[in-house]
Amino acid sequence: MENQSNRLLSLLLEFDWPFIDYIDAYRIDGLGNPELIGSQGDQLALEDRIVSGRAYLIPLELRSKQTVEYVIR
């Protein structure tokens, strides 16, 4: 993803399918290593979810002029 603006972008990655067991989202760092940024799924307790609700949400932030690679597993 690329933020071409001059401001911080705060986004939500939404998975609107309540029957997913596990979702892991990773940000790839400058050395190509994955960094876990969020886990969701119906196998996680509600209190362990980033944002509670029927859909699974993972917050993303991109700084001004930043390009970031994300991987979903």
Secondary structure, DSSP 8 states (H G I E B T S, - for coil): -B--SSS-EEEEEEE--TT-S-EEEEEE-TTS-EEEEEEE-TTS-GGGSSS-SSSEEEEEEE-TT-B-EEEE-
